[in-house]
């Protein structure tokens, strides 16, 4: 997906339409692009199945896992949530737990 690789785990916050992290801007931009793609894909599936927007999404490749989750206030572009990138394939539950236990 992106040229930038997280090492070993990079956490992101989603708040008021802005992606933030203590990491460099290149990795924030890479996560934001992946997040938008995952969010769009989840919305398309949710619309097709009459389920609404997805509250979480994950992409796994051999050397990269990207995930996001909303905290429950909503699933719109300005609602609070969090995400993570890691430079390896990892378990959904393990990464989702780390993402959803961040402070909003």
C-alpha positions, 0 to 999 in steps of 0.5 A: 500500500504505502512506501512508509513502514511503521516500526514496530507499532504506530498509533493514530488518533482520528478527531474532527476529521484530522489524523494525528500521531507522534510519528512523522508526517509521511507515516500520518499521510500513509495511514490517512490514505489507507484509512480513507480507502478502508472507510470507503470500502466499508461504507460500500459494503455497509450500503449494499447490505443495509448495515450502515457505515463500518465502525472498524476496518482492517487491511493485512498484507504479509509485511503490513497491517492497518486498522481503524476503529471508531469509539462509539459516538458515530462513524462519520468523518469527524467522529472520534476514533483511532488507528494503528499500523504495524510492519507485519501481519498481526491478529485482528483482535490483538490490534483492535484491542490496542486501538479501541483502548486509546483515549478519545 
